Amino acid sequence: MSNPSSNSSSITEIVNKGLKKRYRSEFMFRLYGITSILFAAAFLIVFFSSIIDKGYSAFTQGELNISIYLDPEIIDPDNTLDEEEIRYANYDKLVFDSLKNFFPSVSSRKERKELKALVSNGTSLRIQSLVLDDMSLIGKTLDLSVKLDSDIDMFLKGNVDITLDESQRRISDNQVKWTNELKTKGLISQKFNSTLFSAGDSREPEQAGVLGALVGSFFMLLITFIVAFPLGVAAAIYLEEFAPKNKFTDFVEVNINNLAAVPSIIYGLLGLAVFINFFGMPRSAPLVGGLVLALMTFPVIIIASRAALQSVPPSITDAALGVGASKIQTVFDHVFPLALPGMLTGSIIGMARALGESAPLLMIGMVAFVVDIPSTPLDASAALPVQVYLWADAPERGFVERTSAAILVLLFFLLVMNSTAIWLRNKFEIKW
């Protein structure tokens, strides 16, 4: 006959071993979770630190304070005030003469070219615009703050290694010497780069801005929301509340889930084939981009909307039907208002994903170089992700910081959209 005390101790020992094993597994699981979070946080810190380190300097731009004499002999030698003649005057010479006042010893052709390259090529166009707007300025001296060339600006920001041989960098020894002299005299200063937010794309980094891409992205998202949200919500309501449960609806549901996982470039090919080649819509237009992104966002909205409808307690439907409401009245007067916050949240998150897409936009031609700011969804435009792609491919050092700055702007908009989704959910969510 077995001893009861020995059996009890044996059972206790087995239980204790099991508890130790369970506690050890629990500890390892928590350790894995904490390690994963720390790794993710570390990568995020490195990612954001790298972008901010490269991009924060793009929000300032070096400028030179200069006095420019608007010589009538150059602008309007015949004193006719003819707009066409004034438009094509040699404004480059006015800029060069003003720069030469600082360095009168400049004489050779090479030095003249280097001196002129201290300031942005857009300086001449700016003076031309001022004169055409007010011809009474001819013969007067203007005190202007003009943008420095991007290579000079990079040197001032410490992004040019002047210890390298002159042939291995984009600025010459003369330009380094002249820039240091102008800075010592207090004629050069770093100012907020408003051009970054008020201009379109440009071949010159100091004149490039993201406004055109911002407006293009706004038009695209507006069209995406107008097209995808009502159709997606309507499809979700039909499939969830009215569609009969048979093989056909099962087939539709499976394909909606599959479409949500289709690579975005496939939607770009579809947009190219249907909207551009078949319907003849304009390339690079936000209208086409918005329609392509709507196709891509459509399955996401349907899935999110169906999940929101399923989250409404059945008691709401039963109560409405119990007091005599019809099926349509129950759905649209009771279920739909309660599910709307979840639908909006899912839609905004889907659109935030669409905002960051570039592959489908490249397929429909939105990779084109567009300077003008679009005024309608039919005008040629770029988008923020495509603008980042274009600038990242540019060889000039000045576009490196502007690429990172454009990424920061894009991340800011994504943060705003996701924060809006969270705010809508918290504001309209009804707890039972």
ABEGO torsion letter per residue (X at the ends): XBBAAAAAAAAAAAAAAAAAAAAAAAAAAAAAAAAAAAAAAAAAAAAAAAAAAAAAAAABBBBBBBBBBBBAAAABAAGAGBAAAAAABBAAAAAAAAAAAABAABABAAAAAAAAAABBAAAAAAAAAAAAABAAABGBBBBBBBBBBAAAAAAAAGABBAABBAAABABBAAAAAAAAAAAAAGABBBBBBAAAAABBBBABAAABBAAAAAAAAAAAAAAAAAAAAAAAAAAAAAAAAABBBBAAAAAAAAAAAAAAABBAAAAAAAAAAAAAAAAGBBBGBAAAAAAAAAAAAAAAAAAAAAAAAAABBAAAAAAAAAAGBBAAAAAAAAAAAAAAAAAAAAAAAAAAAAAABAAAAAAAGAABBBABBBABAABBBBBAAAAAAAAAABABAAAAAAAAAAAAAAAAAAAAAAAAAAAAAAAABBBX
